Amino acid sequence: MSEGEKEHGIQFPQDANGRRSSIATGKQILAAAVEPIDSAVAAELLAETKWRDHYPHHIYNQVLLGLKTPENGLEIARNGLNALYDQFEFVRPEGKFSLREALSTSVGTPLHTATIVGAGHAPPERLTIPYQGEQLVGQQLLAQLGQWEEQGIVEPSHANAIRRVKANREWLNLSDQTFVLLGAGAEMGPLLSLLRYQANVVAVDIADTAVWKRLINLAYRSNGRFHFPLRVAQTENMSDADLAQLAGCDLLSEMPQIAAWLMGFAGPLTVGSYAYMDGTKHVRVALAMDAIIDHLLANRADIALAYLLTPTDVYAIPHDAAEIAQERYAEWKTARAWSNPKIWQEPLHYLSGGRFFTPNVADMITAADGNVYGITDCLVTQQGPNYALAKRLQQWRALAARASGTVVSANVAPATITHSVIKNQALAAAYAGASRFEIEIFHPETSNALMAALLIHDLRNPEAASNPAVKLAHPYNLFMQGAAHNGLWRTGFRARSVLEIAAVLGWRHAQKST
């Protein structure tokens, strides 16, 4: 924390020396998630001395343990959530509180509501997906979906869901739906698509005038209704500039006021968690969003949840995806040197002690449900253990909420060339070289449109995995269905083992292009 920054809002817990350690807290939470099921796995995790380097191994173990039985998967999720709420605290000038205590005693200036009705009168009548400078519709869209599916860029269930939305044009009229977007201005969020399809949007984002100028302009040009928080009550003489200056709130420090404000909106509400921050703040903002959700779920029966899960995580994956990954690795291993255009890869694999070009799926796992799954570890250590913990929190909530009867749209979204990626030069270079390993990285406009269409599918289709009335063989099937993983699940190599190679290839390509 910087010297001038006040300590307030959601914070990591303090140790005996007054320090707030994200590593110690993360380890304790992950250990608490699995300890009642396998104390040895928890003990190994707590004993880890090189956490930043080895945390992927321990998250892999958690997924493996959760995959063995449906009961394990749900218990880990619930234990993890309980540990988060036990550990973190909400700091106010008058003292420290648990998150639930803070939510039950909302203090501070209440938020008011401003509303903009979009001037658009021509909502789209059919599904359109922007891709490589074109607008994919009709047969063009079907052909591209088929190509992505054949290449293993998306799971068949993803392509089928998009096809179903295309075939049911009436689903695209969202005037009967209200979406709460926590982090409405996020580059990977569905705001533009939802407003395009006439949705009612309740937007939550930081108090930044530039952010709200952009969002307000988008709202005016849209087909939807746009609600957002103000510091004071809206009056007729307020200009758009006034609204932009008075709009916004802080998820980290104003979580109780936001939760109280959202309680005032008529439902049903679909609450999407899209806010992103760097480092330890990402865990804190993820937990702030979850605490608001926890409060809404405890006090209302008309809440649905929406998440965009990262492809750079550990997942149980379907048998056919795992099988293809193993086949592709085996083909590489058995290729004759003189016929293999990548003859430098195998020596590099051995010289690196197996660090480079390791198999994506090492083992097949037969779960208690009798189904066979693989596990893919696509974690990128450069993103760090805090990022992994924040995304694990969202998986835990998705699993626990669906099991309790809540509709949950939780889909793996494609790795995308966003601003946060571009500012990380190593990751940007790796993305540029990813195509050498049968990986396709998407642009934001494509990812946003696809994932918004998938959200519509999950809310409209009663047969979707998001519907808690639909029986799943294992809770983890919620994440397998609809995944758009760029090919990371079906490639032969573990993503982390070729990341640096992809970065070099991407950097070389960029140098040749300049």
WOZIVEN-V190007 format. One record per residue. N is the residue number from 1. RES is the residue in one small letter. SS is DSSP state (h for helix, s for strand, l for the rest). PSI is psi in radians with two decimals (NA if undefined). Layout:
N_RES_SS_PSI + N_RES_SS_PSI
//
This chain:
1_m_l_2.32 + 2_s_l_2.77 + 3_e_l_-0.63 + 4_g_l_-0.01 + 5_e_l_2.25 + 6_k_l_2.50 + 7_e_l_1.88 + 8_h_l_2.89 + 9_g_s_-2.72 + 10_i_s_2.25 + 11_q_s_2.64 + 12_f_l_2.65 + 13_p_l_2.71 + 14_q_l_2.50 + 15_d_l_-3.02 + 16_a_l_-0.40 + 17_n_l_0.12 + 18_g_l_0.09 + 19_r_l_2.63 + 20_r_l_1.74 + 21_s_l_2.05 + 22_s_h_-0.56 + 23_i_h_-0.88 + 24_a_h_-0.74 + 25_t_h_-0.77 + 26_g_h_-0.75 + 27_k_h_-0.76 + 28_q_h_-0.69 + 29_i_h_-0.82 + 30_l_h_-0.64 + 31_a_h_-0.72 + 32_a_h_-0.51 + 33_a_h_-0.60 + 34_v_h_-0.24 + 35_e_h_-0.75 + 36_p_l_-0.35 + 37_i_l_-0.74 + 38_d_l_1.71 + 39_s_h_-0.47 + 40_a_h_-0.70 + 41_v_h_-0.73 + 42_a_h_-0.74 + 43_a_h_-0.71 + 44_e_h_-0.70 + 45_l_h_-0.84 + 46_l_h_-0.47 + 47_a_h_-0.14 + 48_e_l_2.21 + 49_t_l_-0.24 + 50_k_l_1.15 + 51_w_h_-0.78 + 52_r_h_-0.49 + 53_d_h_-0.59 + 54_h_h_0.05 + 55_y_h_-0.55 + 56_p_h_-0.63 + 57_h_h_-0.71 + 58_h_h_-0.58 + 59_i_h_-0.65 + 60_y_h_-0.79 + 61_n_h_-0.64 + 62_q_h_-0.76 + 63_v_h_-0.73 + 64_l_h_-0.79 + 65_l_h_-0.72 + 66_g_h_-0.48 + 67_l_h_-0.44 + 68_k_h_-0.70 + 69_t_l_2.63 + 70_p_h_-0.63 + 71_e_h_-0.71 + 72_n_h_-0.82 + 73_g_h_-0.76 + 74_l_h_-0.66 + 75_e_h_-0.70 + 76_i_h_-0.77 + 77_a_h_-0.83 + 78_r_h_-0.71 + 79_n_h_-0.74 + 80_g_h_-0.76 + 81_l_h_-0.78 + 82_n_h_-0.71 + 83_a_h_-0.70 + 84_l_h_-0.80 + 85_y_h_-0.46 + 86_d_h_-0.60 + 87_q_h_-0.87 + 88_f_l_2.75 + 89_e_s_2.79 + 90_f_s_2.08 + 91_v_s_2.23 + 92_r_s_2.89 + 93_p_l_-0.54 + 94_e_l_-0.02 + 95_g_s_-2.97 + 96_k_s_2.47 + 97_f_s_2.73 + 98_s_l_2.85 + 99_l_h_-0.71 + 100_r_h_-0.60 + 101_e_h_-0.74 + 102_a_h_-0.70 + 103_l_h_-0.53 + 104_s_h_-0.21 + 105_t_l_1.15 + 106_s_l_2.18 + 107_v_l_2.94 + 108_g_l_3.09 + 109_t_l_2.18 + 110_p_l_2.73 + 111_l_l_2.55 + 112_h_s_2.92 + 113_t_s_2.27 + 114_a_s_2.57 + 115_t_s_2.37 + 116_i_s_2.28 + 117_v_s_2.11 + 118_g_l_2.58 + 119_a_l_-0.07 + 120_g_l_2.48 + 121_h_l_0.21 + 122_a_l_1.21 + 123_p_l_2.60 + 124_p_l_2.52 + 125_e_l_-0.11 + 126_r_l_2.78 + 127_l_l_2.31 + 128_t_l_2.31 + 129_i_s_2.03 + 130_p_s_2.38 + 131_y_s_2.08 + 132_q_l_0.82 + 133_g_l_-0.01 + 134_e_s_2.87 + 135_q_s_1.89 + 136_l_s_2.12 + 137_v_l_2.86 + 138_g_h_-2.30 + 139_q_h_-0.55 + 140_q_h_-0.79 + 141_l_h_-0.77 + 142_l_h_-0.71 + 143_a_h_-0.72 + 144_q_h_-0.69 + 145_l_h_-0.75 + 146_g_h_-0.66 + 147_q_h_-0.79 + 148_w_h_-0.72 + 149_e_h_-0.78 + 150_e_h_-0.65 + 151_q_h_-0.16 + 152_g_l_0.37 + 153_i_l_-0.61 + 154_v_l_2.75 + 155_e_l_2.64 + 156_p_h_-0.61 + 157_s_h_-0.53 + 158_h_h_-0.89 + 159_a_h_-0.70 + 160_n_h_-0.65 + 161_a_h_-0.76 + 162_i_h_-0.70 + 163_r_h_-0.67 + 164_r_h_-0.64 + 165_v_h_-0.75 + 166_k_h_-0.68 + 167_a_h_-0.28 + 168_n_l_1.32 + 169_r_h_-0.50 + 170_e_h_-0.39 + 171_w_h_-0.44 + 172_l_h_-0.25 + 173_n_l_1.81 + 174_l_l_0.37 + 175_s_l_-0.28 + 176_d_l_0.08 + 177_q_l_2.47 + 178_t_s_2.21 + 179_f_s_2.21 + 180_v_s_2.06 + 181_l_s_1.83 + 182_l_s_1.83 + 183_g_l_0.90 + 184_a_l_-0.55 + 185_g_l_0.11 + 186_a_l_2.47 + 187_e_l_-0.51 + 188_m_l_0.14 + 189_g_l_2.92 + 190_p_l_0.25 + 191_l_h_-0.92 + 192_l_h_-0.80 + 193_s_h_-0.74 + 194_l_h_-0.76 + 195_l_h_-0.58 + 196_r_h_-0.62 + 197_y_l_0.44 + 198_q_l_0.40 + 199_a_l_2.76 + 200_n_s_2.12 + 201_v_s_2.27 + 202_v_s_1.95 + 203_a_s_2.27 + 204_v_s_2.18 + 205_d_l_3.02 + 206_i_l_2.76 + 207_a_l_1.41 + 208_d_l_2.06 + 209_t_h_-0.72 + 210_a_h_-0.70 + 211_v_h_-0.81 + 212_w_h_-0.49 + 213_k_h_-0.78 + 214_r_h_-0.82 + 215_l_h_-0.70 + 216_i_h_-0.72 + 217_n_h_-0.73 + 218_l_h_-0.73 + 219_a_h_-0.75 + 220_y_h_-0.63 + 221_r_l_-0.01 + 222_s_l_-3.13 + 223_n_l_0.07 + 224_g_l_-3.00 + 225_r_s_2.33 + 226_f_s_2.04 + 227_h_s_2.44 + 228_f_s_2.77 + 229_p_s_2.44 + 230_l_s_2.68 + 231_r_l_-0.46 + 232_v_l_2.91 + 233_a_l_2.45 + 234_q_l_2.40 + 235_t_l_2.85 + 236_e_l_-0.49 + 237_n_l_0.11 + 238_m_l_2.27 + 239_s_l_2.96 + 240_d_h_-0.60 + 241_a_h_-0.69 + 242_d_h_-0.79 + 243_l_h_-0.75 + 244_a_h_-0.61 + 245_q_h_-0.53 + 246_l_h_-0.12 + 247_a_s_2.79 + 248_g_l_2.93 + 249_c_l_2.95 + 250_d_l_1.95 + 251_l_l_-0.60 + 252_l_l_-0.68 + 253_s_l_-0.31 + 254_e_l_0.46 + 255_m_h_-0.81 + 256_p_h_-0.72 + 257_q_h_-0.66 + 258_i_h_-0.78 + 259_a_h_-0.76 + 260_a_h_-0.69 + 261_w_h_-0.77 + 262_l_h_-0.50 + 263_m_l_-0.36 + 264_g_l_-0.10 + 265_f_l_2.43 + 266_a_l_2.52 + 267_g_l_-3.03 + 268_p_l_2.67 + 269_l_s_2.33 + 270_t_s_2.03 + 271_v_s_2.03 + 272_g_s_2.36 + 273_s_s_1.87 + 274_y_l_-0.10 + 275_a_l_2.47 + 276_y_l_2.42 + 277_m_l_2.84 + 278_d_l_2.65 + 279_g_l_-2.44 + 280_t_h_-0.44 + 281_k_h_-0.42 + 282_h_h_-0.69 + 283_v_h_-0.76 + 284_r_h_-0.75 + 285_v_h_-0.57 + 286_a_h_-0.69 + 287_l_h_-0.58 + 288_a_h_-0.79 + 289_m_h_-0.71 + 290_d_h_-0.65 + 291_a_h_-0.67 + 292_i_h_-0.78 + 293_i_h_-0.78 + 294_d_h_-0.73 + 295_h_h_-0.76 + 296_l_h_-0.75 + 297_l_h_-0.60 + 298_a_h_-0.37 + 299_n_h_-0.09 + 300_r_l_2.67 + 301_a_l_0.22 + 302_d_l_0.61 + 303_i_s_2.32 + 304_a_s_2.74 + 305_l_s_2.61 + 306_a_s_2.31 + 307_y_s_2.60 + 308_l_s_1.92 + 309_l_s_2.55 + 310_t_s_2.48 + 311_p_l_-0.31 + 312_t_l_1.24 + 313_d_l_-3.10 + 314_v_s_2.28 + 315_y_s_2.52 + 316_a_s_2.37 + 317_i_s_2.74 + 318_p_l_2.71 + 319_h_h_-0.74 + 320_d_h_-0.64 + 321_a_h_-0.77 + 322_a_h_-0.69 + 323_e_h_-0.74 + 324_i_h_-0.71 + 325_a_h_-0.75 + 326_q_h_-0.70 + 327_e_h_-0.72 + 328_r_h_-0.65 + 329_y_h_-0.71 + 330_a_h_-0.68 + 331_e_h_-0.70 + 332_w_h_-0.74 + 333_k_h_-0.62 + 334_t_h_-0.05 + 335_a_l_2.35 + 336_r_l_2.41 + 337_a_h_-0.73 + 338_w_h_-0.26 + 339_s_h_0.00 + 340_n_l_2.01 + 341_p_l_-0.17 + 342_k_l_0.84 + 343_i_h_-0.27 + 344_w_h_-0.22 + 345_q_h_-0.77 + 346_e_h_-0.78 + 347_p_h_-0.69 + 348_l_h_-0.64 + 349_h_h_-0.81 + 350_y_h_-0.69 + 351_l_h_-0.47 + 352_s_l_0.08 + 353_g_l_0.48 + 354_g_l_0.12 + 355_r_l_-0.64 + 356_f_l_2.56 + 357_f_l_0.85 + 358_t_l_2.71 + 359_p_s_2.50 + 360_n_l_-0.83 + 361_v_l_1.89 + 362_a_l_-0.70 + 363_d_l_2.69 + 364_m_s_2.45 + 365_i_s_2.17 + 366_t_s_1.98 + 367_a_l_2.99 + 368_a_l_-0.39 + 369_d_l_-0.04 + 370_g_l_-0.18 + 371_n_l_2.65 + 372_v_s_2.28 + 373_y_s_2.86 + 374_g_s_2.97 + 375_i_s_2.25 + 376_t_s_2.30 + 377_d_s_1.73 + 378_c_l_0.31 + 379_l_l_2.47 + 380_v_l_1.95 + 381_t_h_-0.43 + 382_q_h_-0.45 + 383_q_h_-0.43 + 384_g_h_2.80 + 385_p_h_-0.46 + 386_n_h_-0.72 + 387_y_h_-0.77 + 388_a_h_-0.69 + 389_l_h_-0.71 + 390_a_h_-0.73 + 391_k_h_-0.55 + 392_r_h_-0.68 + 393_l_h_-0.78 + 394_q_h_-0.66 + 395_q_h_-0.76 + 396_w_h_-0.80 + 397_r_h_-0.72 + 398_a_h_-0.79 + 399_l_h_-0.83 + 400_a_h_-0.71 + 401_a_h_-0.76 + 402_r_h_-0.72 + 403_a_h_-0.40 + 404_s_l_0.08 + 405_g_l_0.19 + 406_t_l_2.43 + 407_v_l_2.22 + 408_v_s_2.03 + 409_s_s_1.85 + 410_a_s_1.64 + 411_n_s_2.45 + 412_v_s_2.06 + 413_a_s_2.63 + 414_p_l_2.58 + 415_a_l_2.33 + 416_t_s_2.56 + 417_i_l_1.39 + 418_t_l_3.02 + 419_h_h_-0.64 + 420_s_h_-0.50 + 421_v_h_-0.77 + 422_i_h_-0.63 + 423_k_l_-0.25 + 424_n_l_1.73 + 425_q_h_-0.67 + 426_a_h_-0.76 + 427_l_h_-0.67 + 428_a_h_-0.72 + 429_a_h_-0.69 + 430_a_h_-0.72 + 431_y_h_-0.68 + 432_a_h_-0.53 + 433_g_l_0.08 + 434_a_h_-0.52 + 435_s_h_-0.39 + 436_r_h_-0.27 + 437_f_h_0.53 + 438_e_l_0.59 + 439_i_l_2.31 + 440_e_l_2.09 + 441_i_l_2.37 + 442_f_s_2.80 + 443_h_l_2.71 + 444_p_h_-0.71 + 445_e_h_-0.58 + 446_t_h_-0.83 + 447_s_h_-0.80 + 448_n_h_-0.79 + 449_a_h_-0.74 + 450_l_h_-0.80 + 451_m_h_-0.52 + 452_a_h_-0.71 + 453_a_h_-0.65 + 454_l_h_-0.63 + 455_l_h_-0.75 + 456_i_h_-0.77 + 457_h_h_-0.80 + 458_d_h_-0.49 + 459_l_h_-0.53 + 460_r_h_-0.57 + 461_n_l_1.99 + 462_p_l_-0.25 + 463_e_l_0.04 + 464_a_l_2.66 + 465_a_l_-0.37 + 466_s_l_-0.44 + 467_n_l_2.06 + 468_p_l_-0.26 + 469_a_l_-0.26 + 470_v_l_2.14 + 471_k_l_2.25 + 472_l_l_2.49 + 473_a_l_-0.61 + 474_h_l_2.51 + 475_p_l_-0.56 + 476_y_l_-0.24 + 477_n_h_-0.37 + 478_l_h_-0.65 + 479_f_h_-0.41 + 480_m_h_-0.63 + 481_q_l_2.27 + 482_g_l_0.16 + 483_a_l_2.30 + 484_a_l_1.53 + 485_h_l_0.20 + 486_n_l_0.02 + 487_g_l_-0.02 + 488_l_l_-0.51 + 489_w_l_-0.46 + 490_r_l_-0.02 + 491_t_l_2.76 + 492_g_l_-0.45 + 493_f_s_2.51 + 494_r_l_2.31 + 495_a_h_-0.76 + 496_r_h_-0.45 + 497_s_h_-0.16 + 498_v_h_0.08 + 499_l_h_-0.83 + 500_e_h_-0.64 + 501_i_h_-0.78 + 502_a_h_-0.65 + 503_a_h_-0.73 + 504_v_h_-0.80 + 505_l_h_-0.71 + 506_g_h_-0.69 + 507_w_h_-0.73 + 508_r_h_-0.71 + 509_h_h_-0.71 + 510_a_h_-0.66 + 511_q_h_-0.69 + 512_k_h_-0.49 + 513_s_h_-0.26 + 514_t_l_NA
//
